Amino acid sequence: MRKLNRETVIAEALALLDEVGLDRISTRLLAKRLGVEQPSLYWHFPKKDALLAEMAQAAMAPHALAPLPMIGDNWYDWFLENTRSFRRTLLIRRDGARLHAGTYPGEADTQRIIHKIAFLVSCGLSEQHAKIAMLAASHFTVGSVLEEQAASAITSSATAHPQIDYEAAFEEGLMLILDGLAVRERRG
């Protein structure tokens, strides 16, 4: 029997996600893919939810490794790129937004979020507006990608609906969030 480690299980689970989608992910299919018996997966992940949480964290690695903002950076430009990076990362994986939705940040991610909010505050945004803007952009991004990924999964009825340029729609929505934040901050 093959010896497993957590990283191998997560990597293979993400590859399986890309092949079959979130609805069809199962420990049975994953065990078969790994060439092991299903109970051997429980050594690393006692429940499927634990595996899905680890998969979500691993799937977000490209965004989590993006550089943090530095003093002197333009907050507006940084916010745009940070949100775009989040979107790009969600789109890497099939059902990436669904996998991510409802997860909670780990300790390292929480520290990154705190740093990002502190950066926005250092640029003159109120702490409340910085927090709400980060949350709104996050929810908007996940929702946008959920819709985009759902539309691409439904190929038969996609021709019945007008084609949407999801990237352009995302960019316009993101600009509305940021422009609204900028106006609100100027008003105090």
C-alpha positions as CSV (number, residue, x, y, z in Angstrom):
1,M,0.0,0.0,0.0
2,R,1.2,3.5,-0.9
3,K,2.3,5.8,2.0
4,L,0.5,9.1,1.9
5,N,1.2,12.5,3.3
6,R,-1.2,15.5,3.6
7,E,0.4,17.4,0.7
8,T,0.0,14.5,-1.7
9,V,-3.6,14.0,-0.7
10,I,-4.4,17.7,-1.1
11,A,-2.6,18.0,-4.5
12,E,-4.4,14.9,-5.8
13,A,-7.7,16.1,-4.4
14,L,-7.3,19.5,-6.3
15,A,-6.4,17.6,-9.5
16,L,-9.5,15.5,-9.0
17,L,-11.6,18.7,-8.4
18,D,-10.4,20.1,-11.8
19,E,-11.4,16.8,-13.5
20,V,-14.8,16.1,-11.9
21,G,-16.0,19.3,-10.1
22,L,-16.9,19.9,-6.5
23,D,-20.2,18.0,-6.6
24,R,-18.5,14.8,-7.6
25,I,-15.5,15.0,-5.2
26,S,-15.6,12.0,-2.8
27,T,-13.2,10.3,-0.6
28,R,-14.0,7.1,-2.5
29,L,-12.9,8.6,-5.8
30,L,-9.8,10.2,-4.2
31,A,-8.7,7.0,-2.6
32,K,-9.1,5.2,-6.0
33,R,-7.0,7.9,-7.6
34,L,-4.3,7.6,-5.0
35,G,-4.3,3.8,-5.2
36,V,-5.2,3.4,-1.5
37,E,-8.1,2.2,0.6
38,Q,-10.6,4.9,1.6
39,P,-10.0,4.5,5.4
40,S,-6.3,5.5,4.9
41,L,-7.5,9.0,4.0
42,Y,-9.0,9.4,7.4
43,W,-5.6,9.3,9.0
44,H,-4.9,12.7,7.4
45,F,-8.5,14.0,7.2
46,P,-11.0,12.6,9.6
47,K,-13.9,14.2,7.7
48,K,-14.5,15.3,4.1
49,D,-15.1,18.9,5.4
50,A,-11.5,18.9,6.8
51,L,-10.2,17.9,3.4
52,L,-12.2,20.5,1.6
53,A,-11.0,23.2,4.0
54,E,-7.4,22.2,3.3
55,M,-8.1,22.1,-0.4
56,A,-9.5,25.6,-0.3
57,Q,-6.5,26.9,1.6
58,A,-4.1,25.3,-0.9
59,A,-6.1,26.6,-3.9
60,M,-5.7,30.1,-2.5
61,A,-1.9,29.9,-2.3
62,P,-1.2,32.0,-5.4
63,H,-3.1,34.9,-3.8
64,A,-1.7,34.3,-0.4
65,L,1.8,34.6,-1.8
66,A,1.1,37.9,-3.5
67,P,3.2,40.7,-2.1
68,L,1.7,42.7,0.7
69,P,1.2,46.5,0.2
70,M,4.0,48.8,1.4
71,I,4.0,52.3,2.7
72,G,4.2,54.6,-0.4
73,D,2.0,52.3,-2.5
74,N,-1.1,53.9,-4.0
75,W,-4.0,52.4,-2.1
76,Y,-6.4,52.6,-5.1
77,D,-4.0,50.8,-7.4
78,W,-3.1,48.3,-4.8
79,F,-6.7,47.5,-4.0
80,L,-7.5,46.9,-7.7
81,E,-4.5,44.5,-8.1
82,N,-5.3,42.7,-4.8
83,T,-8.9,42.1,-5.8
84,R,-7.9,41.1,-9.3
85,S,-5.3,38.6,-7.9
86,F,-8.1,37.1,-5.7
87,R,-10.3,36.7,-8.8
88,R,-7.5,35.1,-10.9
89,T,-6.8,32.7,-8.1
90,L,-10.4,31.6,-7.7
91,L,-10.5,31.0,-11.5
92,I,-7.5,28.7,-11.5
93,R,-9.5,25.8,-10.2
94,R,-12.8,24.4,-11.4
95,D,-15.4,25.4,-8.9
96,G,-12.7,27.5,-7.2
97,A,-15.2,30.1,-5.9
98,R,-17.6,27.4,-4.5
99,L,-14.6,25.7,-2.8
100,H,-13.6,29.0,-1.2
101,A,-17.1,30.2,-0.3
102,G,-17.8,29.9,3.4
103,T,-14.2,29.2,4.4
104,Y,-12.5,31.1,7.2
105,P,-9.0,32.5,7.0
106,G,-6.3,30.7,8.9
107,E,-3.9,32.5,11.2
108,A,-1.4,33.5,8.4
109,D,-4.3,34.7,6.3
110,T,-5.7,36.7,9.2
111,Q,-2.4,38.4,9.7
112,R,-2.2,39.3,6.0
113,I,-5.8,40.8,6.2
114,I,-4.8,42.8,9.2
115,H,-1.7,44.1,7.4
116,K,-3.9,45.1,4.4
117,I,-6.4,47.0,6.5
118,A,-3.6,48.7,8.4
119,F,-2.1,49.8,5.0
120,L,-5.4,51.2,3.9
121,V,-5.8,53.1,7.2
122,S,-2.2,54.5,6.8
123,C,-3.3,55.8,3.4
124,G,-6.1,57.9,5.0
125,L,-9.1,55.5,4.9
126,S,-11.0,55.1,8.1
127,E,-10.6,51.7,9.7
128,Q,-14.4,51.0,9.3
129,H,-14.3,51.9,5.5
130,A,-11.2,49.8,5.0
131,K,-12.7,46.8,6.6
132,I,-16.0,47.1,4.8
133,A,-14.3,47.8,1.5
134,M,-12.2,44.6,1.8
135,L,-15.3,42.6,2.8
136,A,-17.4,44.0,0.0
137,A,-14.7,43.4,-2.6
138,S,-14.2,39.9,-1.4
139,H,-17.9,39.0,-1.5
140,F,-18.3,40.7,-4.8
141,T,-15.4,38.8,-6.3
142,V,-16.6,35.4,-5.0
143,G,-20.1,36.1,-6.3
144,S,-18.8,37.2,-9.7
145,V,-16.6,34.1,-10.0
146,L,-19.4,31.8,-8.8
147,E,-21.6,33.2,-11.6
148,E,-18.9,32.9,-14.2
149,Q,-18.0,29.3,-13.2
150,A,-21.6,28.3,-13.1
151,A,-22.2,29.7,-16.6
152,S,-19.2,27.9,-18.0
153,A,-20.4,24.6,-16.5
154,I,-23.8,24.9,-18.2
155,T,-22.9,24.5,-21.8
156,S,-26.2,23.4,-23.2
157,S,-28.2,26.4,-22.0
158,A,-25.4,28.9,-22.4
159,T,-26.5,29.6,-26.0
160,A,-30.0,30.5,-24.8
161,H,-28.6,33.4,-22.8
162,P,-26.7,36.4,-24.1
163,Q,-23.0,36.0,-23.7
164,I,-21.6,38.0,-20.8
165,D,-18.1,39.4,-20.7
166,Y,-17.4,38.4,-17.1
167,E,-14.1,40.0,-16.8
168,A,-15.4,43.4,-18.1
169,A,-18.4,43.1,-15.8
170,F,-16.1,42.3,-12.9
171,E,-13.9,45.3,-13.7
172,E,-16.8,47.7,-13.8
173,G,-18.2,46.4,-10.5
174,L,-14.8,46.7,-8.9
175,M,-14.5,50.3,-10.1
176,L,-17.9,51.1,-8.6
177,I,-16.8,49.8,-5.3
178,L,-13.5,51.7,-5.3
179,D,-14.9,54.9,-6.7
180,G,-17.7,54.8,-4.1
181,L,-15.1,54.3,-1.4
182,A,-12.9,57.2,-2.7
183,V,-15.9,59.5,-2.8
184,R,-17.0,58.5,0.7
185,E,-13.5,59.0,2.1
186,R,-13.4,62.5,0.6
187,R,-16.6,63.4,2.3
188,G,-15.3,62.1,5.6
